[in-house]
Amino acid sequence: MGQNFIGCDRGQVLLLPPSLSEWLPEDHLVWTVLGAVDQMDLASFYGAYRANGQGRAAYDPAMMVALLLYAYCIGTRSSRGIERACRGDVAFKVITAMAIPDHSTIAEFRRRHETALGLLFVEVLSLCREAGLVQVGVVAIDGTKIRANASRDRNHSYESIVAEILAEAERVDHEEDQRLGESRGDELPEQLRTREGRRAALKAAREKLQAERRAQQNAGEPVIKEVALELDPERFVTRPEGRRAWLREGRRVLDAQRERDAAPIPGPRDERLAEAKRRLDQELAVEHAANRCYEAYRASGRMRNGRRFGARDSVGLLDRHEHN
């Protein structure tokens, strides 16, 4: 009986999506990491497991090694972060053949094989450099650049980088364990974890927001913000007796104000929509203000012949009555 590992067949063709080998372009870093791991001797990893296949199935060490090396190369140190990436990142899904090892398993594998991982990582960096993955003379891992000219100095630099990465991974995992316990840290609230729960929770939230808006409106909050507007009928181009003249004059005042306060058109779409809404609200408020000015003018003003608006012409009425 052979060793008992969970299968990791990246050549598996799924029913709907294409083959895993078609999920990423040929020049993606994942293929280089997987190719480098294929060139490594992983006997020290496999030797830590039972040869008779008894016990609970474990993830293939070759997959776990590739998973950690790729994650560390792109700057992901947290085991929880690696688990999240296995759930949603295509590159990680290719490495694990769609499997999702939990953060505890990832952290335990790193701790269990820390020495072997460190030595292997140094070999992988050397192999990648010789293959031309990194710039000649400079080792660049996650933004850290160390000059490495001679082979001895180069290997020493690699060892320093790997030791720093593994130490940081342990520190991050320890801090997250203390803060999050057994949880991943990105779990949704209980009511949002199922389709039915999400539908009910979002419906309830929408009804609550609508009720709050209705309550605000019933409380007498003005829908349109009032603006102060002063219009001088003596300066109107046309006769000020008609309501349209006052509305036209109000728009003219608003256009003049906008010309004085002109600003660049926002770039982001949401900002442009907000600006368009603001201008529409402003135009409506000015229209209401012009209407109020017109009503006040009608109530207290006089026509050009001196008579008050709405005053009855008693003489004219009497003359018409006598003629009738």
Secondary structure, 3 states (H helix, E strand, C coil): CCCCEECCCCCCCCCCCCCHHHCCCCCCHHHHHHHHHHCCCCHHHHCCCCCCCCCCCEECHHHHHHHHHHHHHCCCCCHHHHHHHHHHCHHHHHHHCCCCCCHHHHHHHHHHCHHHHHHHHHHHHHHHHHCCCCCCCEEEECCEEEECCCHHHHHHHHHHHHHHHHHHHHHHHHHHHHHHCCCCCCCCCHHHCCHHHHHHHHHHHHHHHHHHHHHHHHCCCCCCCCCCCCCCHHHCCCCCCCHHHHHHHHHHHHHHHHHHCCCCCCCCHHHHHHHHHHHHHHHHHHHHHHHHHHHHHHHHCECCCCCECCCCCHHHHHHHHHHC
